[in-house]
Amino acid sequence: MRRRPLDTPIMELNLLPFLDLVFAFIGILIVIFALQEAVEPDAGRALAIDDLVICVAEGDVTLYAGSTAEPIRYREAQFPALFETLAESRAGVRNLVFALTDACFATRRQFADDFARFTSLLQDRGEPRGVFRLAFRPLSSSPDALARLLADWREEITAHGQ
């Protein structure tokens, strides 16, 4: 009869504290995921546009000072005149949207710089003139992108009775 030794040379590992931590972490993750609220994306409200500036070629923009106004073309050097025209047309807060294609990044930068310079001068004058919120909107380079933007803008204006 063979006797079994009392002291085994292989030590048993006690993994219970480690498993306790793993299960606690998994439980916390389950609670976090269960309590999260699903965020529904907004349906997307159309961008409010009072005046629209469109750039499809570098250095040249077209101003639509209202949804029914005739387009007026301006060069980069004429941006201060463009802002004067807009500021004198109506008082109050208005939304100015600059729609641009991928060919107009330098013109966009120049427009933003001139706009910042012009609005800082408006603050100094203290005259009751129009105040603008400037927004930039990408415009596809497809041929019908401009026509779709104008149609959507005019449709939005007529739908709200403005």
OpenMM code with the backbone's topology and positions (N, CA, C; nanometers):
from openmm import Vec3, app, unit

residues = "MET ARG ARG ARG PRO LEU ASP THR PRO ILE MET GLU LEU ASN LEU LEU PRO PHE LEU ASP LEU VAL PHE ALA PHE ILE GLY ILE LEU ILE VAL ILE PHE ALA LEU GLN GLU ALA VAL GLU PRO ASP ALA GLY ARG ALA LEU ALA ILE ASP ASP LEU VAL ILE CYS VAL ALA GLU GLY ASP VAL THR LEU TYR ALA GLY SER THR ALA GLU PRO ILE ARG TYR ARG GLU ALA GLN PHE PRO ALA LEU PHE GLU THR LEU ALA GLU SER ARG ALA GLY VAL ARG ASN LEU VAL PHE ALA LEU THR ASP ALA CYS PHE ALA THR ARG ARG GLN PHE ALA ASP ASP PHE ALA ARG PHE THR SER LEU LEU GLN ASP ARG GLY GLU PRO ARG GLY VAL PHE ARG LEU ALA PHE ARG PRO LEU SER SER SER PRO ASP ALA LEU ALA ARG LEU LEU ALA ASP TRP ARG GLU GLU ILE THR ALA HIS GLY GLN".split()
positions = [
    Vec3(0.0800, -0.1150, 0.0000),
    Vec3(0.0000, 0.0000, 0.0000),
    Vec3(0.0866, 0.1245, 0.0000),
    Vec3(0.0547, 0.2088, -0.0891),
    Vec3(0.1332, 0.3324, -0.0972),
    Vec3(0.0653, 0.4429, -0.0218),
    Vec3(0.1432, 0.5157, 0.0369),
    Vec3(0.0900, 0.6288, 0.1117),
    Vec3(0.1026, 0.7553, 0.0328),
    Vec3(0.0087, 0.8364, 0.0427),
    Vec3(0.0082, 0.9647, -0.0265),
    Vec3(0.0702, 1.0691, 0.0644),
    Vec3(0.1599, 1.1483, 0.0111),
    Vec3(0.2215, 1.2497, 0.0985),
    Vec3(0.1214, 1.3605, 0.1313),
    Vec3(0.1311, 1.4147, 0.2470),
    Vec3(0.0405, 1.5201, 0.2911),
    Vec3(0.0720, 1.6541, 0.2234),
    Vec3(0.1915, 1.6858, 0.2054),
    Vec3(0.2303, 1.8102, 0.1412),
    Vec3(0.2474, 1.7872, -0.0082),
    Vec3(0.1603, 1.8502, -0.0864),
    Vec3(0.1724, 1.8392, -0.2316),
    Vec3(0.2654, 1.9477, -0.2810),
    Vec3(0.3498, 1.9159, -0.3743),
    Vec3(0.4449, 2.0171, -0.4222),
    Vec3(0.3784, 2.1251, -0.5077),
    Vec3(0.2591, 2.1047, -0.5633),
    Vec3(0.1901, 2.2048, -0.6450),
    Vec3(0.1002, 2.2878, -0.5552),
    Vec3(0.1205, 2.4189, -0.5600),
    Vec3(0.0374, 2.5077, -0.4790),
    Vec3(-0.0913, 2.5380, -0.5541),
    Vec3(-0.1969, 2.5417, -0.4842),
    Vec3(-0.3251, 2.5767, -0.5449),
    Vec3(-0.3391, 2.7287, -0.5446),
    Vec3(-0.3805, 2.7841, -0.6599),
    Vec3(-0.4004, 2.9278, -0.6695),
    Vec3(-0.5415, 2.9622, -0.6252),
    Vec3(-0.5540, 3.0672, -0.5506),
    Vec3(-0.6840, 3.1123, -0.5054),
    Vec3(-0.7280, 3.2256, -0.5982),
    Vec3(-0.8144, 3.1926, -0.6948),
    Vec3(-0.8604, 3.2898, -0.7936),
    Vec3(-0.9932, 3.3533, -0.7566),
    Vec3(-1.0477, 3.3203, -0.6443),
    Vec3(-1.1779, 3.3747, -0.6076),
    Vec3(-1.1790, 3.5279, -0.5955),
    Vec3(-1.0813, 3.5937, -0.5363),
    Vec3(-1.0847, 3.7412, -0.5323),
    Vec3(-1.0773, 3.8035, -0.6728),
    Vec3(-0.9977, 3.7453, -0.7598),
    Vec3(-0.9875, 3.7957, -0.8965),
    Vec3(-1.1204, 3.7792, -0.9696),
    Vec3(-1.1821, 3.6615, -0.9580),
    Vec3(-1.3112, 3.6386, -1.0219),
    Vec3(-1.4186, 3.7285, -0.9642),
    Vec3(-1.4098, 3.7582, -0.8376),
    Vec3(-1.5039, 3.8490, -0.7741),
    Vec3(-1.4942, 3.9878, -0.8377),
    Vec3(-1.3734, 4.0342, -0.8615),
    Vec3(-1.3540, 4.1648, -0.9275),
    Vec3(-1.4049, 4.1634, -1.0724),
    Vec3(-1.3789, 4.0567, -1.1437),
    Vec3(-1.4232, 4.0467, -1.2831),
    Vec3(-1.5750, 4.0495, -1.2915),
    Vec3(-1.6406, 3.9705, -1.2062),
    Vec3(-1.7869, 3.9680, -1.2088),
    Vec3(-1.8472, 4.1008, -1.1636),
    Vec3(-1.7846, 4.1678, -1.0689),
    Vec3(-1.8332, 4.2993, -1.0257),
    Vec3(-1.8215, 4.4004, -1.1406),
    Vec3(-1.7117, 4.3961, -1.2129),
    Vec3(-1.6927, 4.4866, -1.3270),
    Vec3(-1.7961, 4.4589, -1.4356),
    Vec3(-1.8206, 4.3343, -1.4653),
    Vec3(-1.9214, 4.2989, -1.5662),
    Vec3(-2.0597, 4.3448, -1.5213),
    Vec3(-2.0897, 4.3284, -1.3934),
    Vec3(-2.2181, 4.3744, -1.3404),
    Vec3(-2.2349, 4.5250, -1.3531),
    Vec3(-2.1289, 4.5991, -1.3267),
    Vec3(-2.1342, 4.7446, -1.3408),
    Vec3(-2.1580, 4.7837, -1.4868),
    Vec3(-2.0908, 4.7162, -1.5773),
    Vec3(-2.1115, 4.7456, -1.7198),
    Vec3(-2.2542, 4.7158, -1.7633),
    Vec3(-2.3114, 4.6067, -1.7142),
    Vec3(-2.4499, 4.5729, -1.7492),
    Vec3(-2.5450, 4.6805, -1.6980),
    Vec3(-2.5228, 4.7285, -1.5770),
    Vec3(-2.6077, 4.8339, -1.5216),
    Vec3(-2.5939, 4.9625, -1.6026),
    Vec3(-2.4723, 4.9968, -1.6397),
    Vec3(-2.4497, 5.1191, -1.7189),
    Vec3(-2.5204, 5.1090, -1.8529),
    Vec3(-2.5053, 4.9973, -1.9217),
    Vec3(-2.5699, 4.9825, -2.0525),
    Vec3(-2.7219, 4.9769, -2.0394),
    Vec3(-2.7715, 4.9182, -1.9328),
    Vec3(-2.9164, 4.9080, -1.9165),
    Vec3(-2.9788, 5.0435, -1.8849),
    Vec3(-2.9055, 5.1293, -1.8161),
    Vec3(-2.9609, 5.2582, -1.7764),
    Vec3(-2.9374, 5.3692, -1.8794),
    Vec3(-2.8620, 5.3404, -1.9813),
    Vec3(-2.8379, 5.4438, -2.0821),
    Vec3(-2.9653, 5.4734, -2.1590),
    Vec3(-2.9815, 5.5996, -2.1910),
    Vec3(-3.0980, 5.6422, -2.2675),
    Vec3(-3.0591, 5.6476, -2.4139),
    Vec3(-3.1413, 5.5900, -2.4960),
    Vec3(-3.1149, 5.5943, -2.6392),
    Vec3(-3.1449, 5.7350, -2.6889),
    Vec3(-3.0468, 5.7971, -2.7506),
    Vec3(-3.0626, 5.9330, -2.8002),
    Vec3(-3.1038, 5.9264, -2.9459),
    Vec3(-3.2203, 5.9794, -2.9724),
    Vec3(-3.2705, 5.9841, -3.1090),
    Vec3(-3.2116, 6.1061, -3.1783),
    Vec3(-3.1583, 6.0919, -3.2967),
    Vec3(-3.1067, 6.2100, -3.3667),
    Vec3(-3.2223, 6.3006, -3.4065),
    Vec3(-3.1955, 6.4301, -3.4023),
    Vec3(-3.2978, 6.5259, -3.4432),
    Vec3(-3.3278, 6.5077, -3.5904),
    Vec3(-3.4513, 6.5366, -3.6249),
    Vec3(-3.4920, 6.5230, -3.7640),
    Vec3(-3.4188, 6.6240, -3.8507),
    Vec3(-3.3675, 6.7271, -3.7892),
    Vec3(-3.2922, 6.8255, -3.8637),
    Vec3(-3.3812, 6.9372, -3.9129),
    Vec3(-3.3681, 7.0494, -3.8485),
    Vec3(-3.4444, 7.1656, -3.8902),
    Vec3(-3.3647, 7.2376, -3.9968),
    Vec3(-3.4327, 7.2909, -4.0931),
    Vec3(-3.3651, 7.3628, -4.1993),
    Vec3(-3.2952, 7.4856, -4.1411),
    Vec3(-3.1818, 7.5152, -4.1965),
    Vec3(-3.1041, 7.6291, -4.1534),
    Vec3(-3.1786, 7.7569, -4.1875),
    Vec3(-3.1996, 7.8434, -4.0894),
    Vec3(-3.2697, 7.9696, -4.1135),
    Vec3(-3.1818, 8.0591, -4.1995),
    Vec3(-3.2374, 8.1065, -4.3078),
    Vec3(-3.1630, 8.1908, -4.4000),
    Vec3(-3.2435, 8.3169, -4.4268),
    Vec3(-3.1851, 8.4313, -4.3959),
    Vec3(-3.2451, 8.5585, -4.4333),
    Vec3(-3.1785, 8.6135, -4.5582),
    Vec3(-3.0458, 8.6058, -4.5612),
    Vec3(-2.9676, 8.6500, -4.6769),
    Vec3(-2.8700, 8.5387, -4.7115),
    Vec3(-2.8485, 8.5190, -4.8400),
    Vec3(-2.7680, 8.4070, -4.8863),
    Vec3(-2.6561, 8.4565, -4.9759),
    Vec3(-2.5348, 8.4147, -4.9460),
    Vec3(-2.4184, 8.4424, -5.0298),
    Vec3(-2.3688, 8.3083, -5.0803),
    Vec3(-2.3523, 8.2991, -5.2132),
    Vec3(-2.3120, 8.1725, -5.2739),
    Vec3(-2.1804, 8.1916, -5.3470),
    Vec3(-2.0885, 8.0989, -5.3244),
    Vec3(-1.9598, 8.1010, -5.3927),
    Vec3(-1.9422, 7.9665, -5.4643),
    Vec3(-1.9318, 7.9733, -5.5962),
    Vec3(-1.9060, 7.8517, -5.6732),
    Vec3(-1.7726, 7.8586, -5.7454),
    Vec3(-1.7139, 7.9785, -5.7544),
    Vec3(-1.5830, 7.9962, -5.8163),
    Vec3(-1.4992, 8.0866, -5.7269),
    Vec3(-1.3716, 8.0604, -5.7193),
    Vec3(-1.2816, 8.1343, -5.6319),
    Vec3(-1.2829, 8.2838, -5.6648),
    Vec3(-1.3000, 8.3667, -5.5606),
    Vec3(-1.2925, 8.5112, -5.5759),
    Vec3(-1.4207, 8.5781, -5.6214),
    Vec3(-1.5278, 8.5027, -5.6412),
    Vec3(-1.6516, 8.5575, -5.6952),
    Vec3(-1.7694, 8.5020, -5.6160),
    Vec3(-1.8567, 8.5913, -5.5639),
    Vec3(-1.9732, 8.5477, -5.4888),
    Vec3(-2.0994, 8.6109, -5.5466),
    Vec3(-2.2117, 8.5506, -5.5148),
    Vec3(-2.3421, 8.6021, -5.5562),
    Vec3(-2.4253, 8.6214, -5.4313),
    Vec3(-2.4829, 8.7409, -5.4154),
    Vec3(-2.5655, 8.7745, -5.2999),
    Vec3(-2.7117, 8.7685, -5.3378),
    Vec3(-2.7894, 8.6988, -5.2546),
    Vec3(-2.9345, 8.6989, -5.2619),
    Vec3(-2.9819, 8.7659, -5.1330),
    Vec3(-3.0148, 8.8951, -5.1398),
    Vec3(-3.0556, 8.9722, -5.0215),
    Vec3(-3.2056, 8.9546, -4.9998),
    Vec3(-3.2470, 8.8355, -4.9727),
    Vec3(-3.3877, 8.8005, -4.9571),
    Vec3(-3.4218, 8.6905, -5.0550),
    Vec3(-3.5278, 8.6192, -5.0251),
    Vec3(-3.5610, 8.5027, -5.1070),
    Vec3(-3.6120, 8.5401, -5.2450),
    Vec3(-3.6674, 8.6607, -5.2601),
    Vec3(-3.7204, 8.7014, -5.3902),
    Vec3(-3.6314, 8.8030, -5.4603),
    Vec3(-3.5206, 8.8408, -5.3980),
    Vec3(-3.4322, 8.9426, -5.4556),
    Vec3(-3.3537, 8.8870, -5.5732),
    Vec3(-3.3186, 8.9772, -5.6626),
    Vec3(-3.2344, 8.9407, -5.7763),
    Vec3(-3.0912, 8.9189, -5.7281),
    Vec3(-3.0204, 8.8251, -5.7869),
    Vec3(-2.8820, 8.8010, -5.7447),
    Vec3(-2.7903, 8.9154, -5.7882),
    Vec3(-2.6969, 8.9491, -5.6994),
    Vec3(-2.5971, 9.0532, -5.7273),
    Vec3(-2.4598, 8.9891, -5.7118),
    Vec3(-2.3741, 9.0069, -5.8109),
    Vec3(-2.2401, 8.9481, -5.8083),
    Vec3(-2.1412, 9.0460, -5.7466),
    Vec3(-2.0505, 8.9911, -5.6657),
    Vec3(-1.9457, 9.0698, -5.6017),
    Vec3(-1.8127, 8.9968, -5.6177),
    Vec3(-1.7060, 9.0739, -5.6292),
    Vec3(-1.5698, 9.0198, -5.6264),
    Vec3(-1.5173, 9.0318, -5.4834),
    Vec3(-1.4044, 8.9693, -5.4537),
    Vec3(-1.3476, 8.9737, -5.3183),
    Vec3(-1.3216, 9.1161, -5.2719),
    Vec3(-1.2771, 9.2018, -5.3599),
    Vec3(-1.2457, 9.3399, -5.3225),
    Vec3(-1.3723, 9.4186, -5.2880),
    Vec3(-1.4877, 9.3702, -5.3276),
    Vec3(-1.6142, 9.4398, -5.3043),
    Vec3(-1.6897, 9.3886, -5.1818),
    Vec3(-1.6293, 9.3040, -5.1003),
    Vec3(-1.6980, 9.2515, -4.9827),
    Vec3(-1.7452, 9.3611, -4.8868),
    Vec3(-1.6665, 9.4667, -4.8602),
    Vec3(-1.7189, 9.5735, -4.7730),
    Vec3(-1.8468, 9.6375, -4.8281),
    Vec3(-1.8564, 9.6538, -4.9591),
    Vec3(-1.9785, 9.7081, -5.0189),
    Vec3(-2.0951, 9.6101, -5.0013),
    Vec3(-2.0681, 9.4816, -5.0104),
    Vec3(-2.1703, 9.3802, -4.9876),
    Vec3(-2.2250, 9.3906, -4.8460),
    Vec3(-2.1367, 9.4050, -4.7473),
    Vec3(-2.1803, 9.4143, -4.6083),
    Vec3(-2.2572, 9.5435, -4.5826),
    Vec3(-2.2154, 9.6530, -4.6445),
    Vec3(-2.2882, 9.7802, -4.6307),
    Vec3(-2.4293, 9.7655, -4.6860),
    Vec3(-2.4422, 9.7004, -4.8004),
    Vec3(-2.5747, 9.6784, -4.8603),
    Vec3(-2.6635, 9.5983, -4.7668),
    Vec3(-2.6099, 9.4941, -4.7085),
    Vec3(-2.6881, 9.4110, -4.6167),
    Vec3(-2.7240, 9.4857, -4.4892),
    Vec3(-2.6312, 9.5621, -4.4346),
    Vec3(-2.6548, 9.6309, -4.3077),
    Vec3(-2.7586, 9.7414, -4.3221),
    Vec3(-2.7672, 9.8030, -4.4369),
    Vec3(-2.8614, 9.9126, -4.4560),
    Vec3(-3.0013, 9.8638, -4.4931),
    Vec3(-3.0136, 9.7401, -4.5377),
    Vec3(-3.1428, 9.6938, -4.5869),
    Vec3(-3.2467, 9.6765, -4.4761),
    Vec3(-3.2111, 9.6167, -4.3638),
    Vec3(-3.3049, 9.5950, -4.2536),
    Vec3(-3.2297, 9.5939, -4.1221),
    Vec3(-3.2962, 9.6400, -4.0176),
    Vec3(-3.2372, 9.6326, -3.8837),
    Vec3(-3.2804, 9.5022, -3.8173),
    Vec3(-3.2194, 9.4710, -3.7070),
    Vec3(-3.2529, 9.3486, -3.6341),
    Vec3(-3.1502, 9.2399, -3.6589),
    Vec3(-3.1737, 9.1261, -3.5983),
    Vec3(-3.0825, 9.0124, -3.6115),
    Vec3(-3.1250, 8.9290, -3.7309),
    Vec3(-3.0300, 8.9045, -3.8202),
    Vec3(-3.0598, 8.8274, -3.9406),
    Vec3(-2.9544, 8.7197, -3.9590),
    Vec3(-2.9950, 8.6146, -4.0283),
    Vec3(-2.9066, 8.5015, -4.0550),
    Vec3(-2.8483, 8.5143, -4.1945),
    Vec3(-2.7170, 8.5236, -4.2001),
    Vec3(-2.6445, 8.5314, -4.3261),
    Vec3(-2.5747, 8.3978, -4.3470),
    Vec3(-2.6065, 8.3312, -4.4569),
    Vec3(-2.5484, 8.1999, -4.4857),
    Vec3(-2.4564, 8.2134, -4.6052),
    Vec3(-2.3354, 8.1609, -4.5903),
    Vec3(-2.2364, 8.1589, -4.6977),
    Vec3(-2.2254, 8.0143, -4.7447),
    Vec3(-2.2839, 7.9855, -4.8600),
    Vec3(-2.2784, 7.8505, -4.9171),
    Vec3(-2.1616, 7.8447, -5.0138),
    Vec3(-2.0796, 7.7424, -5.0027),
    Vec3(-1.9596, 7.7362, -5.0848),
    Vec3(-1.9315, 7.5957, -5.1332),
    Vec3(-1.8688, 7.5886, -5.2502),
    Vec3(-1.8220, 7.4619, -5.3043),
    Vec3(-1.6780, 7.4405, -5.2590),
    Vec3(-1.6201, 7.3296, -5.3004),
    Vec3(-1.4824, 7.3006, -5.2603),
    Vec3(-1.3805, 7.3889, -5.3316),
    Vec3(-1.4226, 7.4724, -5.4251),
    Vec3(-1.3314, 7.5608, -5.4966),
    Vec3(-1.3199, 7.6975, -5.4306),
    Vec3(-1.3842, 7.7181, -5.3158),
    Vec3(-1.3953, 7.8531, -5.2580),
    Vec3(-1.3363, 7.8680, -5.1183),
    Vec3(-1.2395, 7.7896, -5.0815),
    Vec3(-1.1894, 7.7987, -4.9449),
    Vec3(-1.1144, 7.9289, -4.9179),
    Vec3(-1.0385, 7.9778, -5.0125),
    Vec3(-0.9680, 8.1056, -4.9925),
    Vec3(-1.0678, 8.2208, -4.9877),
    Vec3(-1.1710, 8.2157, -5.0705),
    Vec3(-1.2742, 8.3196, -5.0694),
    Vec3(-1.3505, 8.3164, -4.9379),
    Vec3(-1.3759, 8.1974, -4.8861),
    Vec3(-1.4437, 8.1857, -4.7565),
    Vec3(-1.3612, 8.2507, -4.6468),
    Vec3(-1.2323, 8.2266, -4.6463),
    Vec3(-1.1443, 8.2849, -4.5454),
    Vec3(-1.1450, 8.4373, -4.5557),
    Vec3(-1.1361, 8.4893, -4.6794),
    Vec3(-1.1385, 8.6340, -4.7006),
    Vec3(-1.2726, 8.6935, -4.6578),
    Vec3(-1.3815, 8.6231, -4.6900),
    Vec3(-1.5155, 8.6689, -4.6524),
    Vec3(-1.5291, 8.6750, -4.5005),
    Vec3(-1.4826, 8.5717, -4.4312),
    Vec3(-1.4911, 8.5681, -4.2843),
    Vec3(-1.4078, 8.6798, -4.2227),
    Vec3(-1.2896, 8.7052, -4.2763),
    Vec3(-1.2051, 8.8127, -4.2244),
    Vec3(-1.2712, 8.9493, -4.2453),
    Vec3(-1.3218, 8.9739, -4.3650),
    Vec3(-1.3886, 9.1008, -4.3930),
    Vec3(-1.5163, 9.1157, -4.3107),
    Vec3(-1.5880, 9.0051, -4.2888),
    Vec3(-1.7087, 9.0090, -4.2078),
    Vec3(-1.6753, 9.0450, -4.0632),
    Vec3(-1.5703, 8.9858, -4.0089),
    Vec3(-1.5284, 9.0166, -3.8721),
    Vec3(-1.4872, 9.1626, -3.8602),
    Vec3(-1.4146, 9.2127, -3.9573),
    Vec3(-1.3726, 9.3520, -3.9569),
    Vec3(-1.4944, 9.4447, -3.9642),
    Vec3(-1.5895, 9.4118, -4.0498),
    Vec3(-1.7084, 9.4952, -4.0673),
    Vec3(-1.7953, 9.4957, -3.9414),
    Vec3(-1.8172, 9.3795, -3.8811),
    Vec3(-1.9017, 9.3756, -3.7613),
    Vec3(-1.8353, 9.4455, -3.6436),
    Vec3(-1.7034, 9.4441, -3.6369),
    Vec3(-1.6372, 9.5186, -3.5288),
    Vec3(-1.6551, 9.6683, -3.5505),
    Vec3(-1.6585, 9.7135, -3.6757),
    Vec3(-1.6837, 9.8548, -3.7030),
    Vec3(-1.8272, 9.8931, -3.6716),
    Vec3(-1.9210, 9.8007, -3.6896),
    Vec3(-2.0608, 9.8290, -3.6560),
    Vec3(-2.0763, 9.8566, -3.5070),
    Vec3(-2.0015, 9.7857, -3.4250),
    Vec3(-2.0101, 9.8067, -3.2813),
    Vec3(-1.9599, 9.9451, -3.2437),
    Vec3(-1.8591, 9.9933, -3.3156),
    Vec3(-1.8013, 10.1232, -3.2840),
    Vec3(-1.8933, 10.2382, -3.3236),
    Vec3(-1.9703, 10.2217, -3.4286),
    Vec3(-2.0552, 10.3311, -3.4774),
    Vec3(-2.1739, 10.3570, -3.3857),
    Vec3(-2.2305, 10.2519, -3.3296),
    Vec3(-2.3461, 10.2672, -3.2431),
    Vec3(-2.4745, 10.2971, -3.3177),
    Vec3(-2.4768, 10.2779, -3.4473),
    Vec3(-2.5957, 10.3033, -3.5271),
    Vec3(-2.6881, 10.1818, -3.5237),
    Vec3(-2.8194, 10.2054, -3.5321),
    Vec3(-2.9115, 10.0911, -3.5381),
    Vec3(-2.9100, 10.0296, -3.6776),
    Vec3(-2.8311, 9.9275, -3.6948),
    Vec3(-2.8193, 9.8586, -3.8227),
    Vec3(-2.8424, 9.7105, -3.8006),
    Vec3(-2.8432, 9.6372, -3.9097),
    Vec3(-2.8623, 9.4941, -3.9014),
    Vec3(-2.7462, 9.4241, -3.8323),
    Vec3(-2.7788, 9.3243, -3.7540),
    Vec3(-2.6783, 9.2399, -3.6895),
    Vec3(-2.6934, 9.1020, -3.7511),
    Vec3(-2.5810, 9.0400, -3.7833),
    Vec3(-2.5848, 8.9153, -3.8580),
    Vec3(-2.5263, 8.8004, -3.7782),
    Vec3(-2.5873, 8.6839, -3.7972),
    Vec3(-2.5281, 8.5572, -3.7536),
    Vec3(-2.4792, 8.4912, -3.8802),
    Vec3(-2.3515, 8.4690, -3.8879),
    Vec3(-2.2910, 8.4111, -4.0075),
    Vec3(-2.2784, 8.2608, -3.9911),
    Vec3(-2.3252, 8.1873, -4.0922),
    Vec3(-2.3131, 8.0418, -4.0932),
    Vec3(-2.2579, 8.0014, -4.2296),
    Vec3(-2.1759, 7.8994, -4.2296),
    Vec3(-2.1198, 7.8469, -4.3539),
    Vec3(-2.1875, 7.7148, -4.3851),
    Vec3(-2.2172, 7.6963, -4.5121),
    Vec3(-2.2863, 7.5745, -4.5540),
    Vec3(-2.2154, 7.5178, -4.6761),
    Vec3(-2.1784, 7.3908, -4.6728),
    Vec3(-2.1156, 7.3311, -4.7916),
    Vec3(-2.2180, 7.3166, -4.9030),
    Vec3(-2.1702, 7.3326, -5.0225),
    Vec3(-2.2555, 7.3231, -5.1402),
    Vec3(-2.1915, 7.2225, -5.2348),
    Vec3(-2.2690, 7.1293, -5.2796),
    Vec3(-2.2189, 7.0262, -5.3702),
    Vec3(-2.1756, 7.0903, -5.5019),
    Vec3(-2.0838, 7.0276, -5.5679),
    Vec3(-2.0384, 7.0804, -5.6968),
    Vec3(-2.1230, 7.0286, -5.8128),
    Vec3(-2.2300, 6.9562, -5.7826),
    Vec3(-2.3175, 6.9086, -5.8899),
    Vec3(-2.3917, 7.0277, -5.9518),
    Vec3(-2.4290, 7.0189, -6.0783),
    Vec3(-2.4888, 7.1328, -6.1474),
    Vec3(-2.6220, 7.1793, -6.0886),
    Vec3(-2.6981, 7.0896, -6.0296),
    Vec3(-2.8291, 7.1290, -5.9785),
    Vec3(-2.8289, 7.1629, -5.8295),
    Vec3(-2.7130, 7.1659, -5.7649),
    Vec3(-2.7054, 7.1932, -5.6212),
    Vec3(-2.7525, 7.3347, -5.5891),
    Vec3(-2.7124, 7.4302, -5.6679),
    Vec3(-2.7523, 7.5683, -5.6448),
    Vec3(-2.9031, 7.5851, -5.6632),
    Vec3(-2.9575, 7.5260, -5.7666),
    Vec3(-3.1012, 7.5357, -5.7915),
    Vec3(-3.1811, 7.4702, -5.6783),
    Vec3(-3.1319, 7.3570, -5.6266),
    Vec3(-3.2004, 7.2902, -5.5152),
    Vec3(-3.1957, 7.3732, -5.3881),
    Vec3(-3.0788, 7.4352, -5.3602),
    Vec3(-3.0657, 7.5194, -5.2416),
    Vec3(-3.1615, 7.6379, -5.2493),
    Vec3(-3.1653, 7.7046, -5.3631),
    Vec3(-3.2552, 7.8186, -5.3794),
    Vec3(-3.4018, 7.7764, -5.3707),
    Vec3(-3.4359, 7.6641, -5.4300),
    Vec3(-3.5744, 7.6153, -5.4244),
    Vec3(-3.6144, 7.5791, -5.2816),
    Vec3(-3.5244, 7.5118, -5.2084),
    Vec3(-3.5534, 7.4761, -5.0694),
    Vec3(-3.5690, 7.6007, -4.9828),
    Vec3(-3.4837, 7.7001, -5.0054),
    Vec3(-3.4885, 7.8243, -4.9285),
    Vec3(-3.6202, 7.8983, -4.9555),
    Vec3(-3.6552, 7.9109, -5.0806),
    Vec3(-3.7787, 7.9821, -5.1156),
    Vec3(-3.9019, 7.9049, -5.0690),
    Vec3(-3.8960, 7.7729, -5.0744),
    Vec3(-4.0073, 7.6910, -5.0266),
    Vec3(-4.0233, 7.7051, -4.8761),
    Vec3(-3.9125, 7.7104, -4.8030),
    Vec3(-3.9161, 7.7273, -4.6573),
    Vec3(-3.9749, 7.8632, -4.6216),
    Vec3(-3.9388, 7.9658, -4.6967),
    Vec3(-3.9894, 8.1007, -4.6696),
    Vec3(-4.1406, 8.1055, -4.6931),
    Vec3(-4.1878, 8.0492, -4.8033),
    Vec3(-4.3306, 8.0530, -4.8319),
    Vec3(-4.4094, 7.9637, -4.7371),
    Vec3(-4.3500, 7.8562, -4.6899),
    Vec3(-4.4198, 7.7677, -4.5963),
    Vec3(-4.4438, 7.8346, -4.4622),
    Vec3(-4.3514, 7.9237, -4.4212),
    Vec3(-4.3653, 7.9925, -4.2937),
    Vec3(-4.4275, 8.1313, -4.3087),
    Vec3(-4.4612, 8.1672, -4.4303),
    Vec3(-4.5301, 8.2937, -4.4538),
    Vec3(-4.4473, 8.4171, -4.4289),
    Vec3(-4.3208, 8.4092, -4.4580),
    Vec3(-4.2337, 8.5259, -4.4353),
    Vec3(-4.2096, 8.6006, -4.5631),
] * unit.nanometer
topology = app.Topology()
chain = topology.addChain("A")
for resn in residues:
    res = topology.addResidue(resn, chain)
    for name in ("N", "CA", "C"):
        topology.addAtom(name, app.Element.getBySymbol(name[0]), res)
